[in-house]
Amino acid sequence: MNVRNYIADIDFYKKVGRVALPCALSQLLLSCRSIISSIMVSSIDMVTAVGNANNILYLHDFLLWGLEAGAALFGAQFFGASHYKNMAKTQGIFLVFSLLNAFFWITVTFTVGDKLLLFYLNDPSLVPYSLTYLKYVMFSLVFMCITQSYRCMYSAMHKTKLTFGFSMFYVLCNIFFESVFLFVLKKGIVGAGMAILFSEIISCLAAMIYTHRKKPVFYLGLKEMFSFGFNFISPFMAKVLPIAFNETLFGFGQSLFNKAYGMLGSSSMEAIYVGSEILSLALFIVWGYGEAVSILQGTLLGEGRIDQAKEESRYHLGLSFVVGLVLWFFMAVLSPAFLNLYHISDPTVYASTKSLLFVYGFKAFLRVFTYVMFCTLKAGGDSKIYNLLDSGIMYTVGIPIAFAGVFLGMKDIVLLVLLCQIEQIVRFFLTLKRYNSYKWANNLTHLVK
């Protein structure tokens, strides 16, 4: 292996930085918002109740992210090919299916929400609090879908500074409303849910007003947005649905991990929830960089510059190694300082969470490689193989290890999570093999008429 094949010139890193940095900062803001919210909620001893409610929200979110990833890959390729009407149709398809997803989970919450909450954590005393919070947040999903449809198209246009602005506005709104409802009006768990609902409504209105005034290239009116026919939607959904299906499976798989961990007791789950929040702070770089890779690679493929996309894929892999080392250092050395911000009164929970952060550092190191490779596969429409490598390995390796550990009597949550990282190692090597085959390097714009 020639190391020089993985090192680019300064212009490449500048290009990546212009797109990736705003994406990463957007994810950082959202991660900070989640952490600040957890710290506020911990002041009313509702971390576990909110964390349990989030198990159901994740099921919605992962399908939404899958739809968004699919729409982004077509949006970026259409933008590269200057097919702006197709960008508008892409936004319309995303909006229709994401709203259907939102209404489905709203219905589930109001019918069998209590039973789902008990499935993840068998603690009846927490269910009323979790369900109350969930009912408010579920209505916010409708407004989130609309906002994300705009964000997706702006990202495809490389306007990531603008999407960063959207994220900052939402976070500021959420911090403001949560502070008011929790500490001024003393609304408790209801206030936490109302804060998210109000924030999503205002953020959605801001995105709609901005787009109406600026009229970007994809903003061609509702008639054009929803004018897609079968010739458009069929090949589109053939590529998008596998990605959305994978994200749904992955989201449900993540909740199954929590189910396994939850069998070790509430103390273990509190350590998992807090540790996961801090891990998300590190992973903001992964998600932001991955989003930038999808945009940049998708644009190159849409323009027909296949060889350049292959060349730059190697550069992204080299950069991933550096990013992974930085994340591991952050999780292992710096992140324990964040524990002091949480109101963790149980010394056992505190010790478990601190040890978990070292394990999560290793997870973050491997995840940055696989996620960047996944985003490249998605950019070229290699979605079926992506499904096998992502959720397929989770269900055949990771989840069986988690439940086997519990049923075999493993009591240490840290050791169990460490054992589950075998999944990350297997996924890395199999994904690398597919990545180096270049079977993902495809121009998809000719598929859609």
C-alpha positions as CSV (number, residue, x, y, z in Angstrom):
1,M,0.0,0.0,0.0
2,N,1.4,3.4,-1.1
3,V,0.6,5.9,1.6
4,R,0.9,8.8,-0.9
5,N,-2.2,7.6,-2.7
6,Y,-4.2,8.6,0.4
7,I,-2.7,12.1,0.8
8,A,-4.1,14.9,-1.3
9,D,-2.9,18.4,-2.0
10,I,-4.0,21.4,0.0
11,D,-6.8,22.4,-2.5
12,F,-8.6,19.2,-1.7
13,Y,-8.5,19.8,2.0
14,K,-9.7,23.4,1.5
15,K,-12.6,22.1,-0.6
16,V,-13.5,19.5,2.0
17,G,-13.2,22.1,4.8
18,R,-15.6,24.6,3.1
19,V,-18.3,21.9,2.9
20,A,-17.5,19.7,5.9
21,L,-16.9,22.3,8.5
22,P,-20.4,23.9,8.4
23,C,-21.9,20.4,8.3
24,A,-19.8,19.3,11.3
25,L,-20.6,22.5,13.2
26,S,-24.3,21.9,12.5
27,Q,-24.1,18.4,14.0
28,L,-22.1,19.8,16.9
29,L,-24.8,22.3,17.7
30,L,-27.5,19.6,17.6
31,S,-25.3,17.4,19.9
32,C,-24.7,20.3,22.3
33,R,-28.4,20.9,22.3
34,S,-29.1,17.3,23.2
35,I,-26.4,17.4,26.0
36,I,-27.7,20.8,27.4
37,S,-31.2,19.4,27.3
38,S,-30.0,16.3,29.2
39,I,-28.3,18.4,31.8
40,M,-31.4,20.5,32.3
41,V,-33.6,17.4,32.5
42,S,-31.2,15.8,35.0
43,S,-32.0,18.7,37.3
44,I,-35.5,17.3,37.6
45,D,-34.3,13.6,37.7
46,M,-35.9,12.7,34.3
47,V,-32.8,11.6,32.3
48,T,-34.0,7.9,32.2
49,A,-37.6,8.9,31.4
50,V,-36.5,11.1,28.4
51,G,-33.9,8.5,27.4
52,N,-36.6,5.8,27.3
53,A,-38.9,8.0,25.2
54,N,-36.0,8.6,22.8
55,N,-36.0,4.9,22.0
56,I,-39.2,5.4,20.1
57,L,-38.2,8.7,18.6
58,Y,-35.1,7.0,17.2
59,L,-37.3,4.7,15.3
60,H,-38.8,7.7,13.5
61,D,-35.5,9.5,13.2
62,F,-33.6,6.7,11.5
63,L,-36.2,6.3,8.8
64,L,-36.2,10.1,8.3
65,W,-32.4,10.1,8.0
66,G,-32.6,7.3,5.5
67,L,-35.0,9.2,3.4
68,E,-32.9,12.3,3.7
69,A,-29.7,10.5,2.7
70,G,-31.5,9.1,-0.3
71,A,-32.9,12.4,-1.3
72,A,-29.5,14.1,-0.7
73,L,-27.7,11.6,-3.1
74,F,-30.1,12.4,-5.9
75,G,-30.2,16.1,-5.0
76,A,-26.4,16.4,-5.2
77,Q,-26.3,14.5,-8.5
78,F,-29.1,16.6,-10.0
79,F,-27.3,19.8,-8.9
80,G,-24.1,18.6,-10.5
81,A,-26.0,17.9,-13.7
82,S,-28.0,21.3,-13.4
83,H,-31.3,19.4,-13.4
84,Y,-33.1,21.9,-11.1
85,K,-36.6,20.7,-11.8
86,N,-35.6,17.3,-10.6
87,M,-34.3,18.8,-7.5
88,A,-37.7,20.3,-6.8
89,K,-39.3,16.9,-7.4
90,T,-36.8,15.2,-5.1
91,Q,-37.8,17.6,-2.3
92,G,-41.4,16.8,-2.9
93,I,-40.9,13.1,-2.7
94,F,-38.9,13.4,0.4
95,L,-41.6,15.6,2.0
96,V,-44.4,13.1,1.2
97,F,-42.7,10.1,2.6
98,S,-41.2,11.8,5.6
99,L,-44.6,13.2,6.6
100,L,-46.1,9.7,6.2
101,N,-43.4,8.4,8.6
102,A,-44.2,11.2,11.1
103,F,-47.9,10.5,11.1
104,F,-47.4,6.8,11.5
105,W,-45.3,7.3,14.7
106,I,-47.8,9.8,16.0
107,T,-50.5,7.2,15.7
108,V,-48.3,4.5,17.3
109,T,-47.6,6.8,20.3
110,F,-51.2,7.6,21.0
111,T,-52.3,4.0,20.7
112,V,-49.6,1.7,22.0
113,G,-47.0,4.1,23.2
114,D,-47.1,2.8,26.8
115,K,-46.5,-0.8,25.7
116,L,-43.5,0.2,23.6
117,L,-42.0,2.1,26.5
118,L,-42.3,-0.9,28.8
119,F,-40.7,-3.1,26.2
120,Y,-37.4,-1.0,26.3
121,L,-37.4,-0.5,30.1
122,N,-39.6,-2.5,32.4
123,D,-40.2,0.3,34.9
124,P,-43.9,1.2,35.1
125,S,-43.2,4.2,37.3
126,L,-41.3,6.0,34.5
127,V,-43.8,5.2,31.7
128,P,-46.3,8.1,32.4
129,Y,-43.5,10.6,32.4
130,S,-41.9,9.2,29.2
131,L,-45.3,9.1,27.4
132,T,-46.2,12.6,28.4
133,Y,-42.9,13.9,27.0
134,L,-43.3,11.8,23.9
135,K,-46.8,13.1,23.0
136,Y,-45.6,16.7,22.8
137,V,-42.4,15.8,20.8
138,M,-44.3,13.7,18.3
139,F,-46.3,16.6,17.0
140,S,-43.0,18.5,16.4
141,L,-42.0,15.8,13.9
142,V,-44.4,17.3,11.3
143,F,-42.5,20.6,11.3
144,M,-39.1,18.9,11.4
145,C,-39.9,17.1,8.2
146,I,-40.6,20.4,6.4
147,T,-37.5,22.0,7.7
148,Q,-35.4,19.0,6.7
149,S,-36.7,19.0,3.2
150,Y,-35.2,22.5,2.7
151,R,-32.0,21.6,4.5
152,C,-31.5,18.6,2.3
153,M,-31.7,20.6,-0.9
154,Y,-29.5,23.4,0.4
155,S,-26.9,20.8,1.4
156,A,-27.0,19.4,-2.2
157,M,-26.2,22.9,-3.4
158,H,-23.1,23.0,-1.1
159,K,-24.8,25.8,0.9
160,T,-23.7,24.2,4.2
161,K,-23.1,27.5,5.9
162,L,-26.9,28.1,5.5
163,T,-27.8,24.8,7.0
164,F,-25.5,25.6,9.9
165,G,-27.5,28.8,10.4
166,F,-30.7,26.8,10.5
167,S,-29.2,24.5,13.1
168,M,-27.9,27.4,15.2
169,F,-31.4,29.0,15.1
170,Y,-33.1,25.8,16.2
171,V,-30.6,25.2,19.1
172,L,-31.0,28.8,20.4
173,C,-34.8,28.5,20.3
174,N,-34.7,25.2,22.1
175,I,-32.3,26.4,24.9
176,F,-34.5,29.5,25.3
177,F,-37.8,27.6,25.5
178,E,-36.4,24.8,27.7
179,S,-35.0,27.3,30.2
180,V,-38.3,29.1,30.3
181,F,-40.5,26.0,30.7
182,L,-38.3,24.2,33.1
183,F,-36.9,26.9,35.3
184,V,-39.2,29.8,35.1
185,L,-42.7,28.2,34.6
186,K,-41.7,25.0,36.4
187,K,-43.5,22.8,33.8
188,G,-41.3,19.7,34.5
189,I,-41.3,16.9,31.9
190,V,-44.2,18.7,30.1
191,G,-42.0,21.7,29.6
192,A,-39.2,19.7,28.1
193,G,-41.6,18.4,25.4
194,M,-43.2,21.8,24.8
195,A,-39.8,23.3,24.3
196,I,-39.0,21.0,21.4
197,L,-42.4,21.5,19.8
198,F,-42.2,25.3,19.9
199,S,-38.6,25.2,18.6
200,E,-39.5,23.1,15.6
201,I,-42.5,25.2,14.7
202,I,-40.5,28.5,14.7
203,S,-37.5,26.9,12.9
204,C,-39.8,25.5,10.2
205,L,-41.4,29.0,9.7
206,A,-38.0,30.6,9.5
207,A,-36.8,28.1,6.8
208,M,-40.0,28.6,4.7
209,I,-39.9,32.4,4.9
210,Y,-36.2,32.5,4.0
211,T,-36.6,30.1,1.0
212,H,-39.6,32.1,-0.3
213,R,-37.7,35.3,-0.2
214,K,-34.4,34.0,-1.7
215,K,-35.9,31.6,-4.3
216,P,-33.0,29.2,-4.8
217,V,-32.8,27.1,-7.9
218,F,-34.9,24.2,-6.6
219,Y,-37.7,26.5,-5.4
220,L,-40.1,26.2,-8.3
221,G,-43.4,26.2,-6.6
222,L,-45.7,23.5,-5.2
223,K,-46.9,22.4,-8.6
224,E,-43.4,21.5,-9.8
225,M,-42.5,20.0,-6.4
226,F,-45.3,17.5,-6.5
227,S,-45.4,16.9,-10.3
228,F,-43.4,13.7,-10.2
229,G,-44.8,10.7,-12.0
230,F,-44.1,7.0,-12.1
231,N,-41.1,7.4,-14.4
232,F,-39.5,9.6,-11.8
233,I,-40.6,8.0,-8.6
234,S,-39.8,4.4,-9.6
235,P,-36.0,4.6,-10.1
236,F,-35.8,7.2,-7.3
237,M,-37.4,5.0,-4.7
238,A,-35.5,1.9,-6.0
239,K,-32.3,3.7,-4.7
240,V,-33.8,5.5,-1.8
241,L,-36.0,2.9,-0.1
242,P,-33.1,0.5,0.6
243,I,-31.3,3.3,2.3
244,A,-34.4,4.3,4.3
245,F,-35.1,0.6,5.1
246,N,-31.5,0.2,6.3
247,E,-31.7,3.2,8.6
248,T,-35.0,1.9,10.0
249,L,-33.5,-1.5,10.7
250,F,-30.4,0.2,12.2
251,G,-32.5,2.4,14.4
252,F,-34.6,-0.5,15.7
253,G,-31.3,-2.4,16.2
254,Q,-29.9,0.4,18.3
255,S,-33.1,0.2,20.4
256,L,-32.5,-3.6,20.8
257,F,-29.1,-2.9,22.1
258,N,-30.7,-0.6,24.7
259,K,-33.2,-3.4,25.4
260,A,-30.3,-5.8,26.2
261,Y,-28.5,-3.2,28.2
262,G,-31.7,-2.3,30.1
263,M,-31.9,-5.9,31.3
264,L,-28.9,-5.1,33.5
265,G,-31.0,-2.5,35.4
266,S,-31.8,1.2,35.5
267,S,-28.3,2.1,36.7
268,S,-26.7,0.6,33.6
269,M,-29.2,2.4,31.4
270,E,-28.4,5.8,33.0
271,A,-24.7,5.2,32.3
272,I,-25.6,4.3,28.7
273,Y,-27.7,7.3,28.2
274,V,-25.2,9.8,29.6
275,G,-22.3,8.1,27.8
276,S,-24.2,8.1,24.5
277,E,-24.9,11.8,24.8
278,I,-21.1,12.5,25.2
279,L,-20.3,10.1,22.4
280,S,-22.7,12.1,20.1
281,L,-20.6,15.2,20.9
282,A,-17.6,13.4,19.4
283,L,-19.5,11.9,16.5
284,F,-20.6,15.3,15.3
285,I,-17.4,15.3,13.2
286,V,-18.3,11.9,11.8
287,W,-21.8,12.8,10.7
288,G,-20.8,16.2,9.4
289,Y,-17.8,14.9,7.5
290,G,-19.9,12.0,6.1
291,E,-22.6,14.5,4.9
292,A,-19.9,16.5,3.2
293,V,-18.5,13.3,1.5
294,S,-22.0,12.5,0.2
295,I,-22.4,16.0,-1.2
296,L,-18.9,16.2,-2.8
297,Q,-18.8,12.7,-4.2
298,G,-22.4,12.9,-5.4
299,T,-21.7,16.1,-7.3
300,L,-18.7,14.6,-9.0
301,L,-20.6,11.5,-10.0
302,G,-23.5,13.6,-11.3
303,E,-21.1,15.7,-13.4
304,G,-19.7,12.4,-14.9
305,R,-16.2,12.8,-13.3
306,I,-16.0,9.2,-12.3
307,D,-12.2,8.9,-12.2
308,Q,-11.9,12.0,-10.0
309,A,-14.5,10.6,-7.6
310,K,-12.5,7.4,-7.3
311,E,-9.3,9.3,-6.7
312,E,-10.8,11.5,-4.0
313,S,-12.4,8.5,-2.3
314,R,-8.8,7.4,-1.4
315,Y,-8.1,10.9,0.0
316,H,-11.2,10.8,2.1
317,L,-10.1,7.4,3.6
318,G,-6.7,8.9,4.5
319,L,-8.3,11.9,6.1
320,S,-10.6,9.5,8.0
321,F,-7.6,8.0,9.8
322,V,-6.5,11.3,11.2
323,V,-10.1,12.3,12.2
324,G,-10.5,8.9,13.9
325,L,-7.3,9.4,16.0
326,V,-8.5,12.8,17.1
327,L,-11.9,11.4,18.2
328,W,-10.3,8.6,20.1
329,F,-8.1,11.0,22.0
330,F,-11.1,13.2,22.7
331,M,-13.2,10.3,24.1
332,A,-10.5,8.7,26.1
333,V,-8.8,11.8,27.6
334,L,-10.9,14.9,27.4
335,S,-14.6,13.8,27.5
336,P,-14.6,12.5,31.1
337,A,-14.5,16.2,32.1
338,F,-18.1,16.5,30.8
339,L,-19.3,14.1,33.4
340,N,-19.0,16.8,36.0
341,L,-21.8,18.7,34.2
342,Y,-24.3,16.0,34.9
343,H,-26.1,15.5,38.2
344,I,-24.9,11.9,38.7
345,S,-25.4,11.1,42.4
346,D,-24.7,7.4,42.3
347,P,-21.0,6.7,42.4
348,T,-21.4,3.4,40.6
349,V,-23.2,5.0,37.7
350,Y,-20.5,7.7,37.5
351,A,-17.7,5.1,37.5
352,S,-19.4,3.0,34.8
353,T,-20.0,6.0,32.6
354,K,-16.4,7.1,32.9
355,S,-15.2,3.7,31.8
356,L,-17.7,3.6,29.0
357,L,-16.2,6.7,27.5
358,F,-12.9,4.8,26.8
359,V,-14.8,2.1,25.0
360,Y,-16.8,4.6,23.0
361,G,-13.5,6.2,22.0
362,F,-12.6,3.0,20.2
363,K,-16.1,2.8,18.7
364,A,-15.7,6.4,17.4
365,F,-12.3,5.6,15.8
366,L,-13.8,2.7,13.7
367,R,-17.1,4.4,13.0
368,V,-15.5,7.4,11.2
369,F,-14.0,5.0,8.7
370,T,-17.1,3.0,8.1
371,Y,-19.4,6.0,8.0
372,V,-17.3,7.9,5.4
373,M,-17.2,4.8,3.3
374,F,-20.9,4.3,3.7
375,C,-21.6,7.9,2.5
376,T,-19.5,7.2,-0.6
377,L,-21.4,4.0,-1.3
378,K,-24.7,5.9,-0.9
379,A,-23.5,8.8,-3.2
380,G,-23.2,6.3,-6.0
381,G,-26.4,4.4,-5.2
382,D,-24.8,1.3,-3.9
383,S,-27.6,0.9,-1.4
384,K,-28.2,-2.8,-1.3
385,I,-24.6,-3.7,-0.4
386,Y,-24.7,-0.8,2.1
387,N,-27.7,-2.5,3.8
388,L,-25.9,-5.7,4.2
389,L,-22.8,-4.0,5.6
390,D,-24.6,-1.8,8.0
391,S,-27.8,-3.3,9.5
392,G,-27.0,-6.8,8.3
393,I,-23.8,-7.0,10.4
394,M,-25.6,-5.4,13.3
395,Y,-28.3,-8.1,13.4
396,T,-25.9,-11.0,12.7
397,V,-23.0,-10.0,14.9
398,G,-23.7,-7.1,17.3
399,I,-27.1,-7.8,18.7
400,P,-26.6,-11.5,19.2
401,I,-23.4,-10.7,21.1
402,A,-25.3,-8.2,23.3
403,F,-28.1,-10.6,24.3
404,A,-25.8,-13.6,24.6
405,G,-23.7,-11.7,27.1
406,V,-26.8,-10.8,29.1
407,F,-28.2,-14.4,29.1
408,L,-24.8,-15.8,30.0
409,G,-24.8,-13.7,33.2
410,M,-22.6,-10.8,32.3
411,K,-23.3,-8.1,34.8
412,D,-20.7,-5.4,33.8
413,I,-22.2,-3.0,31.4
414,V,-18.7,-1.7,30.3
415,L,-17.4,-5.2,29.5
416,L,-20.6,-6.0,27.6
417,V,-20.4,-2.8,25.4
418,L,-16.7,-3.5,24.8
419,L,-17.5,-7.1,23.6
420,C,-20.2,-5.7,21.2
421,Q,-17.5,-3.7,19.4
422,I,-16.6,-6.9,17.5
423,E,-19.4,-5.7,15.2
424,Q,-17.5,-2.6,14.4
425,I,-14.3,-4.5,13.5
426,V,-16.1,-7.0,11.2
427,R,-18.0,-4.1,9.5
428,F,-14.8,-2.1,8.9
429,F,-13.0,-4.8,7.0
430,L,-15.9,-5.9,4.9
431,T,-16.8,-2.3,4.0
432,L,-13.2,-1.6,3.0
433,K,-13.3,-4.4,0.5
434,R,-16.4,-3.1,-1.2
435,Y,-15.1,0.4,-1.1
436,N,-11.9,-0.5,-2.9
437,S,-13.8,-2.3,-5.6
438,Y,-15.3,1.1,-6.9
439,K,-18.6,-0.6,-7.8
440,W,-20.2,2.4,-6.2
441,A,-18.9,4.9,-8.8
442,N,-22.1,5.5,-10.8
443,N,-23.8,8.4,-12.4
444,L,-27.5,8.1,-11.4
445,T,-29.0,11.1,-13.2
446,H,-29.7,9.1,-16.4
447,L,-32.0,6.8,-14.4
448,V,-34.6,9.4,-13.8
449,K,-36.7,10.9,-16.6
